Amino acid sequence: MSEVRKAPFPRRKRGDAGTRIFLAVFLAGYVFFLSSNLWMPVSGNAERLTPIGQTSEYEGRRVTLISWTYGTSQEEMEVEIDVVNRRFDGIDTYAFSAVERKGSVLDVRTVVSDPDYVVLRIAGLPERWSEVSLRMQLPEAGDEPPLRLYTNTVDVDKVESLPELDRTGYLIRRTDKQAALYADEIEQLKAAIETEKAYQASCKEEIDRLKAQRKYQTEEEIEETEELIREAEYALATSETTVDQNEHEIEELQKKIENCKIKKESLSKEG
C-alpha cells in the first residue's frame, strides 16, 4: 500500500484571511485616530468666538471685549475688557482664568485693573493651540458659573509682538482707540447722510412729476395721484428727520473726540 503524504502546512481557512484584513483595517484606523492631532490643522477645532465689541451681561455688569491679540513671537495673548458695574456694589475687581480647548490651564496675569477697564496677559499656550476660553468671576462667586469669552487660532488678531505698557500707556492707547472708533462712526454717518440726500432728491423729482401730470387726469386718477404725492412727501419728511438725527449724532461724536484729546493730554501729563 502506498503511503499517503501529508501536506507540510495546514491549509488556511478563508475565515482566517478575512480576520487578518479586518484587524489590519481596524489597527490602521486606530493609529489614524490617535495621530490625527499631530498632523491635522488645528483650525479644524477652532469654532467658538466672542466678537470684538460684543457686550455680555454678568452679575449686573456690562462686559465689553475691546480687543484680543496674539503675539506670535512671544506666544502670549493680550485681552482688553471694558466693565460697567450697574449694581454699584463696590466690587470692582475680578478673578480671571483661561483654558485651552484640549484642557491646558493657562497663566493669566492682570496688567491693569481699573473699575471700568481691565488688561490681561495670557501665557502658557501649547504649541498647537486651537481655542481659548477666558473666564471672569466675582472674587466670592462660589459655584456661580463664570462669564466665558472665546477666541480661536483662526480669528484672533495676530501681531509679531505685544509690547507691555504701564497703566498710563494702556489708558492712552484705549483713549486713542475710542477716538478712532468715534471717527469711524462719523464717516459711516456721513455716508448714510449722502444716501438719504440722494433719496430725497429722487422723492422731490417724483413729487414734481406727479403734480405735473394731474392736469391730464380724471378726478379719480387725480385722487390716486394725490395719494402717491402724500406718500412721497411722508417719505421725504422721514428721510429729512433721519438726516437731522445723523447730523446731531455727528456733533456728539465730534465732542467725544475732543474729550478724548483732552483726556489724552491729561494722561500724558500724569505719566
C-alpha positions, 0 to 999 in steps of 0.5 A: 500500500502506498503511503499517503503524504501529508501536506507540510502546512495546514491549509488556511481557512478563508475565515482566517484571511478575512480576520487578518484584513479586518484587524489590519483595517481596524489597527490602521484606523486606530493609529489614524485616530490617535495621530490625527492631532499631530498632523491635522490643522488645528483650525479644524477645532477652532469654532467658538468666538466672542466678537470684538465689541460684543457686550455680555451681561454678568452679575449686573455688569456690562462686559465689553471685549475691546480687543484680543491679540496674539503675539506670535513671537512671544506666544502670549495673548493680550485681552482688553475688557471694558466693565460697567458695574450697574449694581454699584456694589463696590466690587470692582475687581475680578478673578480671571482664568483661561483654558485651552480647548484640549484642557491646558490651564493657562497663566493669566496675569492682570496688567491693569485693573481699573473699575471700568477697564481691565488688561490681561496677559495670557501665557502658557499656550501649547504649541498647537493651540486651537481655542481659548476660553477666558473666564471672569468671576466675582472674587466670592462667586462660589459655584456661580458659573463664570462669564466665558469669552472665546477666541480661536487660532483662526480669528484672533488678531495676530501681531509679531509682538505685544509690547507691555505698557504701564497703566498710563500707556494702556489708558492712552492707547484705549483713549486713542482707540475710542477716538478712532472708533468715534471717527469711524462712526462719523464717516459711516454717518456721513455716508448714510447722510449722502444716501438719504440726500440722494433719496430725497432728491429722487422723492422731490423729482417724483413729487414734481412729476406727479403734480405735473401730470394731474392736469391730464387726469380724471378726478379719480386718477387725480385722487390716486395721484394725490395719494402717491404725492402724500406718500412721497412727501411722508417719505421725504419728511422721514428721510429729512428727520433721519438726516437731522438725527445723523447730523446731531449724532455727528456733533456728539461724536465730534465732542467725544473726540475732543474729550478724548484729546483732552483726556489724552493730554491729561494722561500724558501729563500724569505719566 
